Amino acid sequence: MELLKRRYYGMPIWMIAICLVLIYGAIYLGLLPDQDMLSIITIMFAGGLVLYEIGEHLPIWKDFLGGGAVMAFFGAAVLEYFQILPAKYAEAITFYYDDFGFQTVFITLLIVSAVLAVNRKQLVKAFSGYIPAIIGGIATAMLFGILGGLICGINVKDIVAYYVLPTMGGGNGAGAIPLSEMWEASTGLSKDAYYSKAFAILNIANNFAIIGAVLLNSLGEKFPVLSGNGELLKNPENYVLLEDSQEKPKIGQYEMAGGLLLAGAVFVVSRVFSKNILPAIGPVSLHMYAYMVVFTAILNIANIVPAEIKEGVKRLSNFFTKPLMCYCMFGIGIAFTDLADFLAVLNWQTLLISAMVVLGAIIGSGAVGMLFGFNFVESAITAGLCMANRGGSGDLQVLGAGKRMNLMSYAQISSRIGGAIILLLGSVLFGFMA
């Protein structure tokens, strides 16, 4: 009886159970329309909620495999792969999350709130040392990848071309696709053959990056000296400004709406710059999220955004990263986690080399980050693992697994600016492979 009286999401357990049974029944019978937004939101929320709670309470999984966030997206991928979730709903969720752009909403709120939440002195300090941490991760990932290739009997050229560069390239659209075009232009070999292999490998590496984030979070809990508990900079109190010591302003619904409007304006300006004004500098494309980080940082450093609006956009972001985390991660599992691709390239050579590349990214970015005053765990997750994943969706998976979602702004620097560094490196190295 005590269990039935407990409240969850503000409702008694029995009421939650009735809601879920009704929703699951309608999904199983195919009674919900697949072209209706509320239907898709309801399916994602109801599916993700149970998976998330299982992951948060399942022994071993909750402590060593990422807890609820990882269970939500891997569980969703399993539901799709075995067609437990009807195909029409899986397709509709993929459209809603990817093509229709819910992921853009999610990432935009994370970036704007995260950059505005950091005080101006911390922002300048962090950005000044972040690029060296990325470069350190790339260098060590290449070194470890080559070592893994030698163990497997694969030549250095193939290791760099097929394993290291695609893995560290910022994902699919900003990494594997342009790299495949560079490969064909430089070597005359098929870009399709390059892409299919590179894409499969970067997906394997993405899964190792998720596991790495879980292990780094556990490492930080066991050795607190290596972790900032979500804070990139060591001794952040050294960078406190007068306005940071003041009491947080009280806000209401209108301030949250104002935060949404500000985030929308940043999105508009960033998109116009990335698509129309300055889409690229030479061979390097400038992604909208990279512009978003820069423009939000300018707003923060200029100190022109009212404290109430900063708190409003933060509150709005927290709504998605806390009570709706299960919903967001379920969508990622359906839209971006393909178990078929993962299973297709499972062999010990690919697994070993991918793991070595990811391990190198962790060690290099973590070690160099510490030299620049960063915490090892946070530097390794953002400057390392968010380079060794598959871009925007990979950032969400890695940060969710590592319980560091507030570091999305740095993750985007890795995926976008770090990805641009890889493209420059690829354009040079592919020329020697012709």
TAMOTA-V423915 format. One record per residue. N is the residue number from 1. RES is the residue in one small letter. SS is DSSP state (hx for helix, st for strand, lp for the rest). BURIAL is b if it has 16 or more other C-alpha atoms within 10 Angstrom, else e. Layout:
N:RES:SS:BURIAL + N:RES:SS:BURIAL
This chain:
1:m:lp:e + 2:e:hx:e + 3:l:hx:e + 4:l:hx:e + 5:k:hx:e + 6:r:lp:e + 7:r:st:e + 8:y:st:e + 9:y:lp:e + 10:g:lp:e + 11:m:st:e + 12:p:st:e + 13:i:hx:b + 14:w:hx:e + 15:m:hx:e + 16:i:hx:e + 17:a:hx:e + 18:i:hx:e + 19:c:hx:e + 20:l:hx:b + 21:v:hx:e + 22:l:hx:e + 23:i:hx:b + 24:y:hx:b + 25:g:hx:e + 26:a:hx:e + 27:i:hx:b + 28:y:hx:e + 29:l:lp:e + 30:g:lp:e + 31:l:lp:e + 32:l:lp:b + 33:p:lp:e + 34:d:lp:b + 35:q:lp:e + 36:d:lp:e + 37:m:hx:e + 38:l:hx:e + 39:s:hx:b + 40:i:hx:b + 41:i:hx:b + 42:t:hx:b + 43:i:hx:b + 44:m:hx:b + 45:f:hx:b + 46:a:hx:b + 47:g:hx:b + 48:g:hx:b + 49:l:hx:b + 50:v:hx:b + 51:l:hx:b + 52:y:hx:b + 53:e:hx:b + 54:i:hx:b + 55:g:hx:b + 56:e:hx:b + 57:h:hx:e + 58:l:lp:e + 59:p:lp:e + 60:i:lp:e + 61:w:hx:b + 62:k:hx:b + 63:d:hx:b + 64:f:hx:e + 65:l:lp:b + 66:g:lp:b + 67:g:hx:b + 68:g:hx:b + 69:a:hx:b + 70:v:hx:b + 71:m:hx:b + 72:a:hx:b + 73:f:hx:b + 74:f:hx:b + 75:g:hx:b + 76:a:hx:b + 77:a:hx:b + 78:v:hx:b + 79:l:hx:b + 80:e:hx:b + 81:y:hx:b + 82:f:lp:e + 83:q:lp:e + 84:i:lp:e + 85:l:lp:b + 86:p:lp:e + 87:a:hx:e + 88:k:hx:e + 89:y:hx:b + 90:a:hx:b + 91:e:hx:e + 92:a:hx:b + 93:i:hx:b + 94:t:hx:b + 95:f:hx:e + 96:y:hx:b + 97:y:hx:b + 98:d:hx:b + 99:d:hx:e + 100:f:lp:e + 101:g:lp:e + 102:f:hx:b + 103:q:hx:b + 104:t:hx:b + 105:v:hx:e + 106:f:hx:b + 107:i:hx:b + 108:t:hx:b + 109:l:hx:b + 110:l:hx:b + 111:i:hx:b + 112:v:hx:b + 113:s:hx:b + 114:a:hx:b + 115:v:hx:b + 116:l:hx:b + 117:a:hx:b + 118:v:lp:b + 119:n:lp:b + 120:r:hx:b + 121:k:hx:e + 122:q:hx:b + 123:l:hx:b + 124:v:hx:e + 125:k:hx:e + 126:a:hx:b + 127:f:hx:e + 128:s:hx:e + 129:g:hx:b + 130:y:hx:b + 131:i:hx:b + 132:p:hx:b + 133:a:hx:b + 134:i:hx:b + 135:i:hx:b + 136:g:hx:b + 137:g:hx:b + 138:i:hx:b + 139:a:hx:b + 140:t:hx:b + 141:a:hx:b + 142:m:hx:b + 143:l:hx:b + 144:f:hx:b + 145:g:hx:b + 146:i:hx:b + 147:l:hx:b + 148:g:hx:b + 149:g:hx:b + 150:l:hx:e + 151:i:hx:e + 152:c:hx:e + 153:g:lp:e + 154:i:lp:e + 155:n:lp:e + 156:v:hx:e + 157:k:hx:e + 158:d:hx:e + 159:i:hx:b + 160:v:hx:b + 161:a:hx:b + 162:y:hx:b + 163:y:hx:b + 164:v:hx:b + 165:l:hx:b + 166:p:hx:b + 167:t:hx:b + 168:m:lp:b + 169:g:lp:b + 170:g:lp:b + 171:g:lp:b + 172:n:hx:b + 173:g:hx:e + 174:a:hx:b + 175:g:hx:b + 176:a:hx:b + 177:i:hx:b + 178:p:hx:b + 179:l:hx:b + 180:s:hx:b + 181:e:hx:b + 182:m:hx:b + 183:w:hx:b + 184:e:hx:b + 185:a:hx:b + 186:s:hx:b + 187:t:hx:e + 188:g:lp:e + 189:l:lp:e + 190:s:lp:e + 191:k:hx:b + 192:d:hx:e + 193:a:hx:e + 194:y:hx:b + 195:y:hx:b + 196:s:hx:e + 197:k:hx:e + 198:a:hx:b + 199:f:hx:b + 200:a:hx:b + 201:i:hx:b + 202:l:hx:b + 203:n:hx:b + 204:i:hx:b + 205:a:hx:b + 206:n:hx:b + 207:n:hx:b + 208:f:hx:b + 209:a:hx:b + 210:i:hx:b + 211:i:hx:b + 212:g:hx:b + 213:a:hx:b + 214:v:hx:b + 215:l:hx:b + 216:l:hx:b + 217:n:hx:b + 218:s:hx:b + 219:l:hx:e + 220:g:hx:b + 221:e:hx:e + 222:k:hx:e + 223:f:lp:e + 224:p:hx:e + 225:v:hx:e + 226:l:hx:b + 227:s:lp:b + 228:g:lp:b + 229:n:lp:e + 230:g:lp:b + 231:e:lp:b + 232:l:lp:b + 233:l:st:b + 234:k:lp:b + 235:n:lp:e + 236:p:hx:e + 237:e:hx:e + 238:n:hx:e + 239:y:hx:e + 240:v:lp:e + 241:l:lp:e + 242:l:hx:e + 243:e:hx:e + 244:d:hx:e + 245:s:hx:e + 246:q:lp:e + 247:e:lp:e + 248:k:lp:e + 249:p:lp:e + 250:k:lp:e + 251:i:lp:e + 252:g:lp:e + 253:q:hx:e + 254:y:hx:e + 255:e:hx:b + 256:m:hx:b + 257:a:hx:e + 258:g:hx:b + 259:g:hx:b + 260:l:hx:b + 261:l:hx:e + 262:l:hx:b + 263:a:hx:b + 264:g:hx:b + 265:a:hx:e + 266:v:hx:b + 267:f:hx:b + 268:v:hx:e + 269:v:hx:e + 270:s:hx:b + 271:r:hx:b + 272:v:hx:e + 273:f:hx:b + 274:s:hx:b + 275:k:hx:e + 276:n:hx:e + 277:i:hx:e + 278:l:lp:e + 279:p:lp:b + 280:a:st:e + 281:i:st:e + 282:g:lp:e + 283:p:lp:e + 284:v:st:b + 285:s:st:b + 286:l:lp:b + 287:h:lp:b + 288:m:hx:b + 289:y:hx:b + 290:a:hx:b + 291:y:hx:b + 292:m:hx:b + 293:v:hx:b + 294:v:hx:b + 295:f:hx:b + 296:t:hx:b + 297:a:hx:b + 298:i:hx:e + 299:l:hx:b + 300:n:hx:b + 301:i:hx:b + 302:a:hx:e + 303:n:lp:e + 304:i:lp:e + 305:v:lp:e + 306:p:lp:e + 307:a:hx:b + 308:e:hx:b + 309:i:hx:b + 310:k:hx:b + 311:e:hx:b + 312:g:hx:b + 313:v:hx:b + 314:k:hx:b + 315:r:hx:b + 316:l:hx:b + 317:s:hx:b + 318:n:hx:b + 319:f:hx:e + 320:f:hx:b + 321:t:hx:b + 322:k:lp:e + 323:p:lp:e + 324:l:lp:e + 325:m:hx:b + 326:c:hx:b + 327:y:hx:b + 328:c:hx:b + 329:m:hx:b + 330:f:hx:b + 331:g:hx:b + 332:i:hx:b + 333:g:hx:b + 334:i:hx:b + 335:a:hx:b + 336:f:hx:b + 337:t:lp:b + 338:d:lp:b + 339:l:hx:b + 340:a:hx:e + 341:d:hx:e + 342:f:hx:b + 343:l:hx:e + 344:a:hx:e + 345:v:lp:b + 346:l:lp:e + 347:n:lp:e + 348:w:hx:e + 349:q:hx:b + 350:t:hx:b + 351:l:hx:b + 352:l:hx:b + 353:i:hx:b + 354:s:hx:b + 355:a:hx:b + 356:m:hx:b + 357:v:hx:b + 358:v:hx:b + 359:l:hx:b + 360:g:hx:b + 361:a:hx:b + 362:i:hx:b + 363:i:hx:b + 364:g:hx:b + 365:s:hx:b + 366:g:hx:b + 367:a:hx:b + 368:v:hx:b + 369:g:hx:b + 370:m:hx:b + 371:l:hx:e + 372:f:lp:b + 373:g:lp:b + 374:f:st:b + 375:n:lp:b + 376:f:hx:b + 377:v:hx:b + 378:e:hx:b + 379:s:hx:b + 380:a:hx:b + 381:i:hx:b + 382:t:hx:b + 383:a:hx:b + 384:g:hx:b + 385:l:hx:b + 386:c:lp:b + 387:m:lp:b + 388:a:lp:b + 389:n:lp:b + 390:r:lp:b + 391:g:lp:b + 392:g:hx:b + 393:s:hx:b + 394:g:hx:b + 395:d:hx:b + 396:l:hx:b + 397:q:hx:b + 398:v:hx:b + 399:l:hx:b + 400:g:hx:b + 401:a:hx:b + 402:g:lp:b + 403:k:lp:b + 404:r:lp:b + 405:m:hx:b + 406:n:hx:b + 407:l:hx:b + 408:m:hx:b + 409:s:hx:b + 410:y:hx:b + 411:a:hx:b + 412:q:hx:b + 413:i:hx:b + 414:s:hx:b + 415:s:hx:b + 416:r:hx:b + 417:i:hx:b + 418:g:hx:b + 419:g:hx:b + 420:a:hx:b + 421:i:hx:b + 422:i:hx:b + 423:l:hx:b + 424:l:hx:e + 425:l:hx:e + 426:g:hx:b + 427:s:hx:b + 428:v:hx:e + 429:l:hx:b + 430:f:hx:b + 431:g:hx:e + 432:f:hx:e + 433:m:lp:e + 434:a:lp:e
